[in-house]
């Protein structure tokens, strides 16, 4: 553990799990399909530098993030691989993108104007990917003519390389729906129209994690792997129905800081929302909503101690929770506590936590704070196969 961090609460990243996930997905894809590892929002809470480096070593050819700032952080960490920026940016960021060899997305004529304003004639050409809207209704050109006009305008600037064309599925994880078919057909039509005009970029990508697993034959030049790269399911039951076993990369661990015995009638934590019904042994664990452990787990969450589930009692606070270890009499200060992950034969998964909160596992892991140290291991933190073991 880093002396700078000086915390017993850590996020453990199992790189063997990440390699397993990438290899499992690549085995389903057509030979030669590229992989773009999506590491936006601190790699879905896992740790952008650690995951980016590991994904590139495992065979990913490029990275993708949401903002120019996220991309510049990767460059500052010494990562020189291609980085695609999905989201919007200011004109003042364009020269930074040029200087750092980033790839920007252009999704409407306003973005073309921003590039025109910010482009530097003294820096290397700026790479861009055009995004077309095939049904997500968020970002993107909505007709072949709009996209064609943008390509012509960008090429006229002289310092821009239009490298790619992409779109995004709205519901590829819905195994009972067929909206993805219509989106793919619209993308093909747009690509064909650009091709007939001599304006089609060389790199085409559309598939996110769900589409890469569900429609491997539609992979095009590359797939963008986000949630599945981390061993989490794009939707409840998705991996099971496809017969795919992935392994969670992340384990959130802490340890018991203090154990006290309290008599019946003792109120616990802010507001006294839990009152001991009999003498209890209570343990304080230094993880809280400031670390991303949701406050809604007050009086309803569970963690693992000595391979047993123990309940969270009282309100989750910013920096700590209290758990009832009455039924684990050996529990003592320094004892390992697993908040997300496996301990012995028991597991608490991000999917299970999401279900308890009525949300999705994406939100559970992306909330994990940067103040938690990330520790990289090889196989030590093997978790349950996503979709194969519940919690």
C-alpha positions, -999 to 999 in steps of 0.1 A, spaced: 0 0 0 12 35 -8 25 55 22 9 86 6 -25 70 6 -22 56 41 -56 39 39 -68 4 46 -97 10 21 -84 1 -14 -97 -9 -48 -80 -40 -60 -77 -44 -98 -72 -79 -110 -54 -76 -144 -58 -113 -151 -95 -108 -151 -93 -79 -175 -72 -100 -199 -97 -129 -196 -126 -105 -204 -108 -90 -234 -97 -124 -247 -132 -139 -242 -148 -110 -262 -121 -111 -289 -126 -148 -295 -161 -140 -306 -151 -112 -330 -140 -115 -367 -103 -118 -370 -86 -84 -373 -113 -65 -355 -97 -37 -334 -106 -30 -298 -111 5 -284 -110 3 -246 -134 29 -231 -118 44 -200 -140 74 -195 -149 86 -160 -117 72 -145 -123 39 -163 -158 35 -149 -144 42 -114 -116 15 -117 -87 38 -123 -80 53 -158 -42 50 -158 -41 15 -144 -68 1 -167 -56 20 -198 -21 5 -194 -34 -30 -188 -59 -29 -217 -32 -18 -241 -9 -45 -229 -38 -70 -233 -42 -60 -270 -65 -30 -272 -53 -7 -300 -69 26 -288 -86 42 -259 -117 64 -256 -128 90 -231 -156 115 -226 -136 147 -224 -104 164 -236 -94 168 -200 -96 130 -194 -75 124 -225 -49 149 -214 -47 131 -180 -38 99 -199 -11 118 -218 2 132 -186 5 97 -172 27 88 -202 1 69 -223 8 76 -259 -18 53 -276 -46 68 -298 -73 84 -277 -108 92 -290 -127 119 -272 -165 112 -274 -179 145 -260 -180 181 -269 -152 206 -264 -144 243 -266 -124 259 -295 -96 266 -270 -91 228 -266 -85 221 -303 -49 230 -303 -43 209 -272 -58 180 -290 -36 186 -320 -4 189 -298 -12 158 -279 -23 137 -309 -59 132 -296 -88 123 -319 -119 146 -316 -155 137 -324 -175 159 -348 -212 155 -345 -226 187 -360 -216 218 -379 -210 237 -347 -182 213 -339 -168 220 -374 -168 257 -366 -151 252 -333 -123 232 -350 -119 260 -376 -116 285 -348 -91 266 -327 -70 248 -353 -33 257 -353 -13 257 -386 19 251 -367 8 217 -352 4 183 -367 -30 175 -384 -59 169 -361 -76 135 -364 -114 135 -361 -142 109 -362 -176 118 -374 -205 106 -353 -239 100 -369 -272 96 -351 -289 64 -360 -315 64 -332 -299 74 -299 -310 110 -303 -281 124 -283 -252 134 -306 -247 130 -343 -254 140 -379 -289 128 -388 -286 126 -426 -260 115 -452 -260 150 -467 -252 166 -433 -223 142 -428 -210 147 -463 -210 185 -460 -191 182 -427 -164 160 -443 -160 184 -471 -158 214 -447 -132 196 -425 -111 186 -454 -110 221 -467 -93 232 -434 -61 215 -446 -49 204 -411 -76 179 -404 -76 141 -411 -112 126 -411 -102 92 -399 -134 76 -386 -172 73 -387 -192 59 -359 -226 57 -341 -240 44 -308 -267 18 -300 -295 28 -278 -307 -7 -268 -283 -34 -280 -285 -49 -245 -322 -56 -249 -322 -92 -261 -359 -92 -267 -359 -60 -288 -349 -54 -324 -342 -16 -325 -305 -24 -330 -313 -39 -364 -328 -6 -376 -299 14 -362 -273 -8 -380 -292 -5 -413 -293 33 -410 -256 33 -403 -249 11 -433 -270 35 -455 -251 65 -443 -217 48 -449 -228 37 -483 -238 73 -492 -205 87 -481 -187 60 -499 -205 68 -532 -194 104 -527 -158 95 -521 -161 108 -485 -161 76 -464 -134 76 -437 -114 44 -434 -123 35 -398 -159 24 -390 -171 15 -355 -205 11 -339 -206 -18 -314 -205 -11 -277 -200 -40 -252 -235 -54 -257 -234 -52 -295 -199 -67 -297 -212 -97 -277 -246 -100 -294 -237 -91 -330 -200 -101 -335 -206 -102 -372 -214 -64 -372 -181 -54 -356 -168 -34 -386 -133 -20 -381 -134 -19 -343 -156 -24 -313 -157 -1 -282 -155 -21 -250 -167 -5 -218 -187 -23 -192 -179 -58 -204 -141 -51 -203 -146 -46 -165 -164 -79 -162 -198 -65 -156 -230 -73 -175 -245 -47 -198 -280 -56 -185 -295 -81 -160 -293 -116 -174 -276 -105 -206 -244 -126 -202 -263 -157 -189 -286 -157 -219 -256 -155 -243 -237 -181 -223 -207 -158 -216 -187 -158 -184 -167 -126 -176 -148 -119 -144 -151 -87 -124 -119 -67 -124 -126 -47 -93 -128 -56 -56 -134 -29 -30 -118 -38 3 -115 -22 37 -108 -33 72 -122 -31 107 -109 0 125 -127 -5 158 -148 -31 176 -171 -22 205 -196 -41 226 -228 -21 232 -259 -29 254 -294 -31 242 -309 3 235 -278 18 221 -284 42 191 -259 40 163 -247 67 139 -263 100 128 -299 103 138 -299 71 158 -319 53 131 -307 20 144 -311 10 180 -296 -23 193 -323 -47 203 -299 -67 225 -262 -66 234 -243 -63 201 -207 -63 188 -203 -34 164 -174 -27 140 -165 6 124 -152 3 88 -136 34 72 -156 35 39 -185 58 33 -205 78 8 -174 100 3 -158 69 -12 -189 62 -33 -207 37 -10 -242 49 -14 -260 64 16 -291 44 7 -273 14 21 -280 28 56 -296 0 76 -299 -23 46 -264 -29 31 -242 -59 38 -204 -64 37 -183 -96 40 -163 -104 71 -146 -138 75 -166 -150 45 -199 -141 62 -224 -114 54 -229 -89 81 -254 -60 80 -247 -23 79 -264 -7 109 -272 30 112 -266 56 86 -238 55 61 -216 85 68 -191 103 46 -161 84 58 -174 53 77 -200 27 82 -209 6 112 -215 -31 108 -229 -57 132 -203 -85 138 -221 -101 167 -223 -134 148 -186 -132 139 -171 -133 173 -135 -135 160 -138 -102 141 -112 -78 154 -95 -45 143 -75 -51 111 -98 -77 99 -104 -76 61 -139 -63 50 -151 -68 14 -176 -42 2 -176 -53 -35 -162 -86 -44 -156 -121 -32 -145 -134 2 -145 -172 7 -176 -186 -9 -196 -154 -6 -197 -126 -31 -213 -91 -32 -214 -80 -68 -218 -45 -84 -248 -60 -102 -264 -70 -69 -257 -36 -53 -272 -19 -83 -304 -40 -81 -308 -32 -45 -306 5 -53 -328 3 -84 -300 14 -107 -273 -1 -129 -238 -14 -121 -223 14 -142 -234 39 -116 -222 18 -87 -186 16 -99 -183 50 -115 -192 66 -81 -161 51 -65 -139 80 -54 -105 88 -66 -94 91 -30 -94 53 -27 -60 39 -36 -59 15 -66 -38 -16 -61 -30 -38 -91 -27 -76 -87 -25 -106 -109 -52 -131 -100 -53 -124 -63 -88 -108 -64 -105 -133 -86 -142 -126 -84 -173 -145 -95 -180 -148 -132 -204 -120 -140 -238 -134 -146 -227 -167 -132 -227 -160 -95 -252 -138 -78 -250 -120 -45 
